[in-house]
Amino acid sequence: QVQLVESGGGLVQAGGSLRLSCATSGSISSINTMAWYRQAPGKQRELVAGVSSGGSTNYADSVKGRFTASRDDAKNTVYLQMNSLKPEDTAVYYCNARTYSYRNYWGQGTQVTVSS
């Protein structure tokens, strides 16, 4: 079992920044990749950024150059630095962990609201 707890969401003006954190616990050694997803009202959940166990990252086109995902294995925490935020970034952001056996775990989500 893996537990994920997100934090760092909130209300910010367009052009501002936020940093989300995802603290992991439990069977951490079983985790292969970590990722951030988001879900806006009335829309499907979408991948925002992924971080592999080796530290390589991938991003959705809509956030490239603005968002940076990273992981601190010493703290068992994954981060999402979000800069130049836009109103269309408003969503609930979820942390995801995928194990080597392809099992997915999700955090409870944290709300990010960007005002224009």
C-alpha positions, 0 to 999 in steps of 0.5 A: 500500500502507498499513501499520498498526501497533497498540499500547497493548493490555493487561490492565486492571481493569473501570472502567479506561482504555486508549489504543490507537494505530495508526501508519500508513505507506505511501500515506497520501494514499490513505486516506479513513477510519480505523476501529477494529474488535474481535473477541471469541472466538467472535464476528464482528468488529464496528465500534467507532469510525470517523474520517473524513478530515474528523475526524468520528466515529461509534461503536457504541452499546455504546461511546458515551460511553466511547470516543473516536476521534481522528486526528493527521495530523501524526503519521499516527496514529489513537487510541482512548481507552477509558474505563470499560472493561467485561469485555465490551470484552475482544477483539482490537482492529484498526485499519482504513484504507479508501482512496478506492478502497474498498480495506481495510487491517488492522493485526495487532491488539492484545489488550485484556483487562478483568478483573472 
